[in-house]
Amino acid sequence: MKVLFVCLGNICRSPAAEGVFRARAASRGLNIEVDSAGTGGWHVGGPSDPRMVAAAKKRGYDLSTLRARQFSDGDGFDFDAIYAMDDSNLADIEELRLPGWTAWVSKLMDQDVPDPYYGGEDGFEHVLDLLEEASDRILSQLAT
């Protein structure tokens, strides 16, 4: 199985989702390929936001090697599931949808995962809480 997480710039939410999901899948012994991307290309090739890297590291998730990339319309053929962090990201993905995409596309949660970029430290912690909750839910569903 191949899973892709998508946010706006691929430096906060989606790389954190990638790190959290990868670690939690591995701890369950599941072999799942995980990646992340942004709908915008501003940060392509750059590292994750240092505030998110630090918050994730405190919880045991290593985001230090992740580099931002932009979502591509080909991702709909390359992944089994694509999870958007919010309604805007989902709309951007749907605009790129090509006929024959095989990926299942959905918002990660019923609520938006808020972008912590312009907020304080608490925002990064809150996002990690949400990502852990969503990852556990998805992995439990996959196990059944």
DSSP file (Angstrom, degrees, kcal/mol; ACC not computed):
  #  RESIDUE AA STRUCTURE BP1 BP2  ACC     N-H-->O    O-->H-N    N-H-->O    O-->H-N    TCO  KAPPA ALPHA  PHI   PSI    X-CA   Y-CA   Z-CA
    1    1 A M              0   0    0      0, 0.0    32,-2.7     0, 0.0     2,-0.4   0.000 360.0 360.0 360.0 142.1    0.0    0.0    0.0
    2    2 A K  E     -a   33   0A   0     30,-0.2    78,-2.3     2,-0.0    79,-1.7  -0.988 360.0-171.4-125.5 125.8    1.2    3.5   -0.8
    3    3 A V  E     -ab  34  81A   0     30,-3.0    32,-1.9    -2,-0.4     2,-0.4  -0.940   4.2-165.4-121.9 137.6   -0.2    6.5    1.1
    4    4 A L  E     -ab  35  82A   0     77,-2.4    79,-3.0    -2,-0.4     2,-0.4  -0.981   4.9-157.9-124.4 133.4    0.3   10.2    0.3
    5    5 A F  E     -ab  36  83A   0     30,-1.9    32,-2.2    -2,-0.4     2,-0.4  -0.921  14.4-164.5-109.3 136.2   -0.4   13.2    2.7
    6    6 A V  E     +ab  37  84A   0     77,-2.8    79,-2.1    -2,-0.4    80,-0.2  -0.973  18.7 153.1-130.1 131.0   -1.0   16.6    1.1
    7    7 A C  E     -a   38   0A   0     30,-1.9    32,-2.1    -2,-0.4    33,-0.2  -0.559  55.9 -81.6-130.2-159.3   -1.0   20.1    2.6
    8    8 A L  S    S+     0   0    0     30,-0.3    32,-3.0    -2,-0.2    30,-0.1   0.974 115.3   5.5 -77.1 -57.1   -0.2   23.5    1.1
    9    9 A G  S    S-     0   0    0     29,-0.2    34,-0.3    30,-0.2    29,-0.3   0.516  87.8-125.2-111.1  -6.1    3.6   23.9    1.2
   10   10 A N  S    S+     0   0    0     27,-0.3    28,-0.1    58,-0.1    59,-0.1   0.867  85.6  97.4  62.3  40.0    4.8   20.4    2.4
   11   11 A I  S    S+     0   0    0     37,-0.1    38,-2.9    26,-0.1    41,-0.2   0.498  89.9  14.9-128.0 -12.1    6.8   21.9    5.3
   12   12 A C  S  > S+     0   0    0     36,-0.2     4,-1.5    40,-0.1     5,-0.1   0.594 125.2  22.5-122.8 -77.8    4.5   21.5    8.3
   13   13 A R  H  > S+     0   0    0      1,-0.2     4,-2.6     2,-0.2     5,-0.2   0.946 121.6  43.9 -69.5 -52.8    1.4   19.3    8.3
   14   14 A S  H  > S+     0   0    0      2,-0.2     4,-2.5     1,-0.2    -1,-0.2   0.892 114.4  47.6 -69.3 -38.8    2.0   16.8    5.5
   15   15 A P  H  > S+     0   0    0      0, 0.0     4,-2.5     0, 0.0    -1,-0.2   0.897 113.4  50.3 -66.5 -34.0    5.6   15.9    6.4
   16   16 A A  H  X S+     0   0    0     -4,-1.5     4,-2.9     2,-0.2     5,-0.2   0.919 110.2  49.8 -64.7 -41.3    4.5   15.6   10.0
   17   17 A A  H  X S+     0   0    0     -4,-2.6     4,-2.8     1,-0.2     5,-0.3   0.908 110.1  51.6 -61.5 -41.5    1.7   13.2    8.8
   18   18 A E  H  X S+     0   0    0     -4,-2.5     4,-2.4     2,-0.2    -2,-0.2   0.940 113.3  43.8 -59.2 -48.4    4.3   11.3    6.8
   19   19 A G  H  X S+     0   0    0     -4,-2.5     4,-2.1     2,-0.2    -2,-0.2   0.913 116.6  45.5 -65.1 -44.4    6.6   10.9    9.8
   20   20 A V  H  X S+     0   0    0     -4,-2.9     4,-2.6     2,-0.2     5,-0.2   0.946 115.8  45.7 -64.4 -48.8    3.8   10.0   12.3
   21   21 A F  H  X S+     0   0    0     -4,-2.8     4,-2.6    -5,-0.2     5,-0.2   0.911 112.4  50.8 -64.3 -43.1    2.1    7.5    9.9
   22   22 A R  H  X S+     0   0    0     -4,-2.4     4,-2.4    -5,-0.3    -1,-0.2   0.934 113.6  44.8 -59.8 -47.5    5.4    5.8    8.9
   23   23 A A  H  X S+     0   0    0     -4,-2.1     4,-2.1    -5,-0.2    -2,-0.2   0.913 115.0  46.9 -65.4 -43.1    6.4    5.4   12.6
   24   24 A R  H  X S+     0   0    0     -4,-2.6     4,-0.7     2,-0.2    -1,-0.2   0.870 112.6  49.6 -70.1 -35.4    3.0    4.1   13.7
   25   25 A A  H ><>S+     0   0    0     -4,-2.6     5,-2.7    -5,-0.2     3,-0.8   0.926 111.3  49.6 -65.8 -43.8    2.7    1.7   10.8
   26   26 A A  H ><5S+     0   0    0     -4,-2.4     3,-1.6     1,-0.2    -2,-0.2   0.886 105.2  56.9 -62.3 -39.0    6.2    0.3   11.5
   27   27 A S  H 3<5S+     0   0    0     -4,-2.1    -1,-0.2     1,-0.3    -2,-0.2   0.730 108.7  47.9 -66.6 -19.6    5.4   -0.1   15.1
   28   28 A R  T <<5S-     0   0    0     -3,-0.8    -1,-0.3    -4,-0.7    -2,-0.2   0.373 118.6-113.1 -97.1   1.4    2.4   -2.3   14.0
   29   29 A G  T < 5 +     0   0    0     -3,-1.6     2,-0.4     1,-0.3    -3,-0.2   0.726  66.4 148.5  74.8  21.7    4.6   -4.3   11.6
   30   30 A L      < -     0   0    0     -5,-2.7     2,-1.1    -6,-0.1    -1,-0.3  -0.750  45.0-141.8 -94.2 135.8    2.8   -2.9    8.6
   31   31 A N        +     0   0    0     -2,-0.4     2,-0.4     2,-0.0    -5,-0.0  -0.783  41.1 152.3 -96.9  92.7    4.7   -2.4    5.3
   32   32 A I        -     0   0    0     -2,-1.1     2,-0.4   -10,-0.1   -30,-0.2  -0.986  41.2-135.5-126.5 128.7    3.3    0.8    3.9
   33   33 A E  E     -a    2   0A   0    -32,-2.7   -30,-3.0    -2,-0.4     2,-0.4  -0.701  29.1-169.2 -80.8 133.0    5.0    3.3    1.7
   34   34 A V  E     +a    3   0A   0     -2,-0.4     2,-0.3   -32,-0.2   -30,-0.2  -0.971  14.3 158.7-130.1 139.3    4.4    6.8    2.9
   35   35 A D  E     -a    4   0A   0    -32,-1.9   -30,-1.9    -2,-0.4     2,-0.3  -0.906  20.0-147.6-146.4 172.9    5.1   10.2    1.2
   36   36 A S  E     +a    5   0A   0     -2,-0.3     2,-0.3   -32,-0.2   -30,-0.2  -0.971  13.9 175.5-144.6 159.5    4.0   13.8    1.4
   37   37 A A  E     -a    6   0A   0    -32,-2.2   -30,-1.9    -2,-0.3     2,-0.3  -0.968  22.0-127.3-156.0 165.1    3.5   16.7   -0.9
   38   38 A G  E     -ac   7  70A   0     31,-2.3    33,-3.6    -2,-0.3   -30,-0.3  -0.896  15.3-135.9-117.8 151.4    2.3   20.3   -1.1
   39   39 A T  S    S+     0   0    0    -32,-2.1     2,-0.3    -2,-0.3   -31,-0.2   0.749  93.4  59.1 -75.8 -22.5   -0.2   21.7   -3.5
   40   40 A G  S    S-     0   0    0    -32,-3.0     3,-0.2   -33,-0.2    -2,-0.2  -0.711  74.2-144.3-103.5 158.3    2.1   24.8   -3.9
   41   41 A G    >   +     0   0    0     -2,-0.3     3,-1.1     1,-0.2    29,-0.1   0.249  65.5 109.3-106.1  13.2    5.7   24.8   -5.0
   42   42 A W  T 3  S+     0   0    0      1,-0.2    -1,-0.2     0, 0.0   -33,-0.1   0.817  87.7  34.2 -60.7 -33.6    7.2   27.5   -2.9
   43   43 A H  T >  S+     0   0    0    -34,-0.3     3,-2.8    -3,-0.2    25,-0.4   0.259  78.2 152.3-109.6  11.2    9.3   25.2   -0.7
   44   44 A V  T <  S+     0   0    0     -3,-1.1    25,-0.2     1,-0.3    -3,-0.1  -0.155  75.6  10.5 -51.1 128.7   10.2   22.4   -3.2
   45   45 A G  T 3  S+     0   0    0     23,-3.2    -1,-0.3     1,-0.3    24,-0.1   0.236 105.0 115.5  87.3 -12.7   13.5   20.8   -2.2
   46   46 A G    <   -     0   0    0     -3,-2.8    22,-3.0     1,-0.1    -1,-0.3  -0.415  67.7-102.4 -88.5 165.2   13.6   22.6    1.2
   47   47 A P  B     -E   67   0B   0      0, 0.0    20,-0.2     0, 0.0    -1,-0.1  -0.257  44.8 -84.0 -78.3 169.4   13.4   21.0    4.7
   48   48 A S        -     0   0    0     18,-0.6   -36,-0.2    15,-0.4   -37,-0.1  -0.303  63.7 -75.7 -65.6 157.1   10.4   20.8    6.9
   49   49 A D    >>  -     0   0    0    -38,-2.9     4,-2.4     1,-0.2     3,-0.6  -0.347  41.7-131.5 -54.8 129.1    9.7   23.8    9.1
   50   50 A P  H 3> S+     0   0    0      0, 0.0     4,-2.3     0, 0.0     5,-0.2   0.799 106.0  57.8 -59.3 -28.5   12.2   23.7   12.0
   51   51 A R  H 3> S+     0   0    0      2,-0.2     4,-2.2     1,-0.2     5,-0.1   0.897 109.5  43.7 -68.9 -38.1    9.4   24.2   14.6
   52   52 A M  H <> S+     0   0    0     -3,-0.6     4,-2.8     2,-0.2     5,-0.3   0.894 111.6  53.9 -71.1 -39.6    7.6   21.1   13.3
   53   53 A V  H  X S+     0   0    0     -4,-2.4     4,-2.3     1,-0.2    10,-0.2   0.922 112.1  45.3 -58.4 -44.0   10.8   19.2   13.2
   54   54 A A  H  X S+     0   0    0     -4,-2.3     4,-1.7     2,-0.2    -2,-0.2   0.916 113.7  48.1 -67.4 -43.8   11.5   20.0   16.8
   55   55 A A  H  X S+     0   0    0     -4,-2.2     4,-0.6     1,-0.2    -2,-0.2   0.911 114.5  46.5 -63.9 -41.6    7.9   19.3   18.0
   56   56 A A  H ><>S+     0   0    0     -4,-2.8     5,-2.5     1,-0.2     3,-1.1   0.900 107.6  56.6 -67.0 -40.7    8.0   16.0   16.1
   57   57 A K  H ><5S+     0   0    0     -4,-2.3     3,-1.6     1,-0.3    -1,-0.2   0.873  99.2  60.1 -59.9 -37.6   11.4   15.0   17.5
   58   58 A K  H 3<5S+     0   0    0     -4,-1.7    -1,-0.3     1,-0.3    -2,-0.2   0.778 108.7  45.4 -60.1 -25.4   10.1   15.5   21.1
   59   59 A R  T <<5S-     0   0    0     -3,-1.1    -1,-0.3    -4,-0.6    -2,-0.2   0.367 126.9 -99.3 -99.8   3.4    7.6   12.7   20.3
   60   60 A G  T < 5S+     0   0    0     -3,-1.6     2,-0.5    -4,-0.3    -3,-0.2   0.630  80.4 130.3  92.0  14.2   10.1   10.5   18.6
   61   61 A Y      < -     0   0    0     -5,-2.5     2,-0.7    -6,-0.1    -1,-0.3  -0.891  46.2-148.6-104.5 129.1    9.4   11.3   15.0
   62   62 A D        +     0   0    0     -2,-0.5     3,-0.2   -43,-0.2    -8,-0.1  -0.853  30.4 157.8-101.0 111.5   12.3   12.1   12.7
   63   63 A L    >   +     0   0    0     -2,-0.7     3,-1.4   -10,-0.2   -15,-0.4   0.322  44.5 106.4-106.6   3.8   11.4   14.6    9.9
   64   64 A S  T 3  S+     0   0    0      1,-0.3    -1,-0.1   -11,-0.1   -16,-0.1   0.746  79.7  45.5 -63.0 -26.7   15.0   15.8    9.4
   65   65 A T  T 3  S+     0   0    0     -3,-0.2    -1,-0.3   -18,-0.1     2,-0.2   0.547  87.8 108.9 -93.8  -6.5   15.6   14.0    6.1
   66   66 A L    <   -     0   0    0     -3,-1.4   -18,-0.6   -55,-0.0     2,-0.4  -0.458  48.7-165.8 -75.4 141.2   12.3   15.0    4.5
   67   67 A R  B     -E   47   0B   0    -20,-0.2   -23,-0.1    -2,-0.2   -21,-0.1  -0.979  25.3-106.1-128.2 141.2   12.3   17.5    1.6
   68   68 A A        +     0   0    0    -22,-3.0   -23,-3.2   -25,-0.4     2,-0.3  -0.316  38.5 176.2 -67.4 142.4    9.3   19.3    0.2
   69   69 A R        -     0   0    0    -25,-0.2   -31,-2.3   -24,-0.1     2,-0.3  -0.965  29.2-111.1-140.2 159.4    7.9   18.4   -3.1
   70   70 A Q  B     -c   38   0A   0     -2,-0.3   -31,-0.2   -33,-0.2   -29,-0.1  -0.715  35.3-106.0 -94.0 141.6    4.9   19.6   -5.1
   71   71 A F        -     0   0    0    -33,-3.6     2,-0.3    -2,-0.3    -1,-0.1  -0.345  38.1-157.0 -60.4 141.7    1.8   17.4   -5.7
   72   72 A S    >   -     0   0    0      1,-0.1     3,-1.9    -2,-0.0     4,-0.4  -0.925  27.7-123.1-124.1 148.6    1.6   16.1   -9.2
   73   73 A D  T >  S+     0   0    0     -2,-0.3     3,-0.9     1,-0.3    25,-0.3   0.758 112.5  65.6 -62.4 -21.1   -1.4   14.9  -11.2
   74   74 A G  T >> S+     0   0    0      1,-0.2     3,-1.9     2,-0.2     4,-1.4   0.694  81.1  78.4 -70.2 -19.3    0.6   11.6  -11.6
   75   75 A D  H <> S+     0   0    0     -3,-1.9     4,-1.7     1,-0.3    -1,-0.2   0.796  81.4  67.0 -60.1 -27.1    0.3   11.0   -7.9
   76   76 A G  H <4 S+     0   0    0     -3,-0.9    27,-2.3    -4,-0.4    26,-1.4   0.687 107.4  39.2 -68.0 -17.1   -3.3    9.9   -8.5
   77   77 A F  H <4 S+     0   0    0     -3,-1.9    -1,-0.2    24,-0.2    -2,-0.2   0.684 115.2  52.2 -97.9 -26.1   -1.9    6.9  -10.3
   78   78 A D  H  < S+     0   0    0     -4,-1.4     2,-0.3    25,-0.0    -2,-0.2   0.677 104.0  57.0 -88.4 -18.9    1.1    6.2   -8.0
   79   79 A F     <  -     0   0    0     -4,-1.7   -76,-0.2    -5,-0.2     3,-0.1  -0.822  60.5-149.7-117.8 153.7   -0.7    6.1   -4.7
   80   80 A D  S    S+     0   0    0    -78,-2.3    24,-2.7    -2,-0.3     2,-0.4   0.817  89.5  19.8 -84.5 -35.4   -3.5    4.0   -3.3
   81   81 A A  E     -bd   3 104A   0    -79,-1.7   -77,-2.4    22,-0.2     2,-0.5  -1.000  61.8-167.0-139.9 136.6   -4.7    6.7   -0.9
   82   82 A I  E     -bd   4 105A   0     22,-2.9    24,-2.3    -2,-0.4     2,-0.5  -0.992   9.3-164.0-124.6 124.0   -4.2   10.4   -0.8
   83   83 A Y  E     -bd   5 106A   0    -79,-3.0   -77,-2.8    -2,-0.5     2,-0.3  -0.939   4.6-154.6-113.8 122.1   -5.2   12.4    2.3
   84   84 A A  E     -bd   6 107A   0     22,-2.6    24,-3.2    -2,-0.5    25,-0.3  -0.694  13.4-140.5 -92.0 145.9   -5.6   16.2    2.2
   85   85 A M  S    S+     0   0    0    -79,-2.1    28,-3.1    -2,-0.3     2,-0.3   0.762  78.4   1.6 -78.6 -25.9   -5.2   18.2    5.4
   86   86 A D  S  > S-     0   0    0    -80,-0.2     4,-2.3    26,-0.2     5,-0.2  -0.931  81.1 -90.5-153.0 175.8   -8.1   20.6    4.7
   87   87 A D  H  > S+     0   0    0     -2,-0.3     4,-2.4     1,-0.2     5,-0.2   0.869 121.8  53.0 -60.1 -39.5  -10.9   21.5    2.3
   88   88 A S  H  > S+     0   0    0      2,-0.2     4,-2.2     1,-0.2    -1,-0.2   0.918 109.7  47.4 -64.5 -44.6   -8.7   23.8    0.3
   89   89 A N  H  > S+     0   0    0      1,-0.2     4,-2.2     2,-0.2    -1,-0.2   0.901 111.5  51.9 -62.6 -40.4   -6.0   21.2   -0.2
   90   90 A L  H  X S+     0   0    0     -4,-2.3     4,-2.6     1,-0.2    -2,-0.2   0.917 109.3  49.4 -62.1 -43.8   -8.7   18.7   -1.2
   91   91 A A  H  X S+     0   0    0     -4,-2.4     4,-1.8     1,-0.2    -1,-0.2   0.897 109.9  51.6 -62.7 -40.6  -10.2   21.1   -3.8
   92   92 A D  H  X S+     0   0    0     -4,-2.2     4,-0.8     2,-0.2    -1,-0.2   0.906 111.1  47.6 -62.9 -41.3   -6.7   21.7   -5.2
   93   93 A I  H >< S+     0   0    0     -4,-2.2     3,-1.0     1,-0.2     4,-0.5   0.932 110.1  52.1 -63.6 -46.1   -6.1   17.9   -5.6
   94   94 A E  H >< S+     0   0    0     -4,-2.6     3,-0.9     1,-0.3    -1,-0.2   0.816 102.1  60.4 -63.2 -30.5   -9.5   17.4   -7.2
   95   95 A E  H 3< S+     0   0    0     -4,-1.8    -1,-0.3     1,-0.2    -2,-0.2   0.793 107.8  45.7 -65.7 -26.8   -8.7   20.2   -9.8
   96   96 A L  T << S+     0   0    0     -3,-1.0    -1,-0.2    -4,-0.8    -2,-0.2   0.473  83.2 132.6 -92.9  -3.2   -5.8   18.1  -10.9
   97   97 A R    <   -     0   0    0     -3,-0.9   -24,-0.1    -4,-0.5   -23,-0.1  -0.230  40.9-158.2 -56.5 130.4   -7.7   14.8  -11.1
   98   98 A L    >   -     0   0    0    -25,-0.3     3,-1.7     1,-0.1    -1,-0.1  -0.803  29.9 -90.8-106.3 151.5   -7.1   12.9  -14.3
   99   99 A P  T 3  S+     0   0    0      0, 0.0    -1,-0.1     0, 0.0     0, 0.0  -0.360 112.2  25.8 -57.5 136.5   -9.4   10.3  -15.7
  100  100 A G  T 3  S+     0   0    0      1,-0.3    -3,-0.0     2,-0.0     0, 0.0   0.463  76.7 162.7  89.4   1.5   -8.5    6.9  -14.5
  101  101 A W    <   -     0   0    0     -3,-1.7    -1,-0.3     1,-0.2   -24,-0.2  -0.276  23.6-163.0 -51.1 137.7   -6.8    7.9  -11.2
  102  102 A T        +     0   0    0    -26,-1.4   -25,-0.2   -23,-0.1    -1,-0.2   0.595  54.7 103.7 -99.2 -14.9   -6.6    4.8   -9.1
  103  103 A A  S    S-     0   0    0    -27,-2.3     2,-0.5   -22,-0.1   -22,-0.2  -0.410  70.6-129.6 -72.3 142.2   -6.0    6.6   -5.8
  104  104 A W  E     -d   81   0A   0    -24,-2.7   -22,-2.9    -2,-0.1     2,-0.4  -0.822  29.4-157.2 -85.4 127.5   -8.7    7.0   -3.2
  105  105 A V  E     +d   82   0A   0     -2,-0.5     2,-0.3   -24,-0.2   -22,-0.2  -0.930  25.1 143.0-117.2 131.3   -8.8   10.7   -2.3
  106  106 A S  E     -d   83   0A   0    -24,-2.3   -22,-2.6    -2,-0.4     2,-0.3  -0.981  52.9 -93.6-156.2 160.9  -10.2   12.1    0.9
  107  107 A K  E     -d   84   0A   0     -2,-0.3   -22,-0.2   -24,-0.2   -20,-0.1  -0.628  40.2-125.1 -74.5 144.2   -9.7   14.7    3.6
  108  108 A L  S    S+     0   0    0    -24,-3.2     2,-0.3    -2,-0.3   -23,-0.1   0.884  86.7   8.0 -60.6 -41.5   -7.7   13.2    6.5
  109  109 A M  S    S-     0   0    0      2,-0.4     4,-0.1   -25,-0.3   -25,-0.1  -0.869  78.0-107.3-135.2 165.8  -10.3   14.1    9.1
  110  110 A D  S    S+     0   0    0     -2,-0.3     2,-0.2     2,-0.1    -1,-0.1   0.881 110.1  51.7 -60.5 -37.4  -13.8   15.4    9.3
  111  111 A Q  S    S-     0   0    0      1,-0.1    -2,-0.4   -25,-0.0     2,-0.2  -0.585 102.4 -97.1 -94.2 161.1  -12.3   18.6   10.5
  112  112 A D        -     0   0    0     -2,-0.2   -26,-0.2    -4,-0.1    -1,-0.1  -0.516  27.9-126.3 -71.3 144.2   -9.5   20.5    8.9
  113  113 A V        -     0   0    0    -28,-3.1  -100,-0.1    -2,-0.2    14,-0.1  -0.864  39.9-125.3 -86.4 111.5   -6.0   20.0   10.3
  114  114 A P        -     0   0    0      0, 0.0    13,-0.0     0, 0.0   -28,-0.0  -0.240  13.2-115.2 -66.8 146.1   -5.1   23.6   10.9
  115  115 A D        -     0   0    0      1,-0.1     3,-0.4  -103,-0.0     9,-0.1  -0.700  25.1-168.2 -79.7 117.2   -1.9   25.1    9.4
  116  116 A P    >   +     0   0    0      0, 0.0     3,-1.8     0, 0.0     8,-0.2   0.458  57.1 106.1 -85.3   0.9    0.4   26.0   12.4
  117  117 A Y  T 3  S+     0   0    0      1,-0.3   -66,-0.1     6,-0.1     7,-0.0   0.841  86.0  34.4 -53.2 -44.2    2.8   28.0   10.2
  118  118 A Y  T 3  S+     0   0    0     -3,-0.4    -1,-0.3     5,-0.0     2,-0.1   0.356 111.7  74.9 -96.0   7.1    1.7   31.4   11.5
  119  119 A G  S <  S-     0   0    0     -3,-1.8     2,-0.1     1,-0.2     0, 0.0  -0.273  82.4 -87.9-105.7-167.4    1.0   30.4   15.0
  120  120 A G    >>  -     0   0    0     -2,-0.1     3,-1.1     1,-0.0     4,-0.8  -0.176  53.0 -77.3 -93.4-171.9    2.9   29.5   18.1
  121  121 A E  H >> S+     0   0    0      1,-0.3     4,-1.7     2,-0.2     3,-0.6   0.825 123.2  65.2 -57.4 -36.5    4.4   26.3   19.5
  122  122 A D  H 3> S+     0   0    0      1,-0.2     4,-2.6     2,-0.2    -1,-0.3   0.838  94.7  60.1 -59.3 -32.8    1.0   25.1   20.7
  123  123 A G  H <> S+     0   0    0     -3,-1.1     4,-2.1     1,-0.2    -1,-0.2   0.878 103.8  48.9 -63.6 -38.3   -0.2   24.9   17.1
  124  124 A F  H <X S+     0   0    0     -4,-0.8     4,-2.1    -3,-0.6    -1,-0.2   0.896 112.0  48.8 -68.6 -40.0    2.5   22.4   16.2
  125  125 A E  H  X S+     0   0    0     -4,-1.7     4,-2.2     2,-0.2    -2,-0.2   0.906 110.7  51.1 -64.8 -41.8    1.6   20.2   19.2
  126  126 A H  H  X S+     0   0    0     -4,-2.6     4,-2.3     2,-0.2    -2,-0.2   0.913 109.0  50.9 -62.8 -42.7   -2.1   20.3   18.3
  127  127 A V  H  X S+     0   0    0     -4,-2.1     4,-2.7     1,-0.2    -1,-0.2   0.919 109.3  50.7 -61.3 -43.7   -1.4   19.3   14.8
  128  128 A L  H  X S+     0   0    0     -4,-2.1     4,-2.4     2,-0.2    -1,-0.2   0.894 107.9  53.4 -62.6 -38.8    0.7   16.3   16.0
  129  129 A D  H  X S+     0   0    0     -4,-2.2     4,-2.1     1,-0.2    -1,-0.2   0.942 111.8  45.3 -58.1 -47.3   -2.1   15.3   18.3
  130  130 A L  H  X S+     0   0    0     -4,-2.3     4,-2.7     1,-0.2    -2,-0.2   0.893 112.4  50.7 -64.3 -40.8   -4.6   15.3   15.4
  131  131 A L  H  X S+     0   0    0     -4,-2.7     4,-2.6     2,-0.2    -1,-0.2   0.876 109.6  50.0 -68.0 -37.3   -2.1   13.4   13.1
  132  132 A E  H  X S+     0   0    0     -4,-2.4     4,-2.3    -5,-0.2    -1,-0.2   0.925 112.5  47.9 -64.6 -43.6   -1.5   10.7   15.7
  133  133 A E  H  X S+     0   0    0     -4,-2.1     4,-2.0    -5,-0.2    -2,-0.2   0.938 114.9  44.6 -61.5 -48.2   -5.3   10.3   16.2
  134  134 A A  H  X S+     0   0    0     -4,-2.7     4,-2.6     1,-0.2     5,-0.2   0.902 112.6  51.7 -65.6 -41.7   -5.9   10.1   12.4
  135  135 A S  H  X S+     0   0    0     -4,-2.6     4,-2.8     1,-0.2     5,-0.2   0.922 110.0  48.7 -61.7 -44.5   -3.0    7.8   11.8
  136  136 A D  H  X S+     0   0    0     -4,-2.3     4,-2.0     1,-0.2    -1,-0.2   0.892 111.9  50.0 -62.5 -39.4   -4.2    5.3   14.5
  137  137 A R  H  X S+     0   0    0     -4,-2.0     4,-1.9    -5,-0.2    -2,-0.2   0.941 113.4  44.6 -64.2 -47.4   -7.7    5.4   13.1
  138  138 A I  H  X S+     0   0    0     -4,-2.6     4,-2.2     1,-0.2    -2,-0.2   0.927 113.6  49.8 -64.3 -45.6   -6.5    4.7    9.5
  139  139 A L  H  X S+     0   0    0     -4,-2.8     4,-1.5     1,-0.2    -1,-0.2   0.861 109.1  52.4 -64.6 -35.0   -4.1    2.0   10.6
  140  140 A S  H  X S+     0   0    0     -4,-2.0     4,-0.6    -5,-0.2    -1,-0.2   0.896 109.4  49.9 -65.4 -39.3   -6.8    0.3   12.6
  141  141 A Q  H >< S+     0   0    0     -4,-1.9     3,-0.8     1,-0.2    -2,-0.2   0.881 109.3  51.4 -65.3 -38.3   -9.1    0.3    9.6
  142  142 A L  H 3< S+     0   0    0     -4,-2.2    -1,-0.2     1,-0.2    -2,-0.2   0.816 104.7  57.5 -68.5 -29.8   -6.4   -1.2    7.4
  143  143 A A  H 3<        0   0    0     -4,-1.5    -1,-0.2     1,-0.2    -2,-0.2   0.655 360.0 360.0 -75.8 -15.7   -5.8   -4.0   10.0
  144  144 A T    <<        0   0    0     -3,-0.8    -1,-0.2    -4,-0.6    -2,-0.2   0.457 360.0 360.0 -92.1 360.0   -9.5   -5.1    9.8
